[in-house]
Amino acid sequence: MNSPRSTNAQRTSHLLGIEGLERSFVEAIFSLAKEHKRAVANGKSRAPLTGRVVANLFFEDSTRTRTSFEIAAKMMGAEVLNWTATGSSVSKGETLLDTARNVDAIGPAAMVVRHGSSGAAQLISRYVRCSVINAGDGAHEHPSQALLDAFTLLERLGSLDGKRVVIAGDILHSRVARSNIHCLRLLGAEVLVSGPPTLIPVGIEALGCRVAREFPAAVELADAVMMLRVQVERQTELAFPSAQEYAAHWGLTAALASRMKPGAVVLHPGPINRGVELSSEVADGARSTILDQVSNGVAIRMAILETFAW
Ligand code: CP
């Protein structure tokens, strides 16, 4: 099998987004992730990163992404340098690039970067020697999330060719939505986005998705529904009157989920605002893939690190 890196010559050093990747690259990452998942389950994980350092650079908070990159790196024998903006010299005025270049000087093979500004990971990639993996940049992309989401969907649905996936909620501020639109379309799915008109970006159809104005009707016809949190931290003014109103119009309740097709599944990247975009019955119910997504995140990030942490 070709390594994922060798199948995508134009993206040999960094994983900055899903846009522009080839289907063969994504499928090779999935093959590697499957292999890692099986090996970990059998207690036979490989350690291809022994002697290397993976640096986590998180300028924004994270629970799932940071911890799963850390575990993925350690399971493959790497040392992990965990850097977060809190408690760092950012408080003394150190810039993004100075921070990244100083961490790069410590000698990591790869740097996993999360930042609140779109393009931050790409900017860093131009100034460091190590590989850069985008762990979420503003409202732009979150490639490892989209890969683990698609990997989870493939496990549940078998194939994505011709499947209909509805991504619902705050599309405007969502890097998860953008990466997923690219990834799901690459794998043959039809993608619809739905949410309050104030949270649907003008021209989103240019990414190859359709806008579903009637959320309940879209849910009934979907093979998968991906619910997104409203990102209040990225809004200057609230895009809807109240959380109650949002839940009534755009929330996935048990009553609405009961109208989904047999076998259709519900995803959420986390963190969930229970009772707003998703009811607890649905989040913890049989259709939910939420914890599988988190578990698969480790295998996917092992595959990503093995590919990029040279
Ligand atoms: N899905 C996701 O990115 O979660 P964290 O913010 O906890 O990493």
Residues whose N, C-alpha, C, O or C-beta is under 5 A from the ligand:
A	BS01	CP	D61 S62 T63 R64 T65 R66 P269 G270 P271
